Amino acid sequence: MSDDLDAWMTRARDTGDQEAFALVVEASHHLLRATLLRETGDPDLADELAQDAFARAWAKRAQYRPGT
């Protein structure tokens, strides 16, 4: 799966492909939210933080380096 995430994120970075980024979000949202929920104990806050993290990832996609 990490190869897919790298490919999708690289495509999002190189072409601004929102559909590729949506695949990244779909594939990793559950893990990020679960981690944030474990850390905060607050489902609403975990959702908000996950949304913020993905928004920042999209905004900074030009800085993405495969394998990171």
Secondary structure, DSSP 8 states (H G I E B T S, - for coil): -HHHHHHHHHHHHHH--HHHHHHHHHHHHHHHHHHHHHHH--HHHHHHHHHHHHHHHHHTGGG--TT-
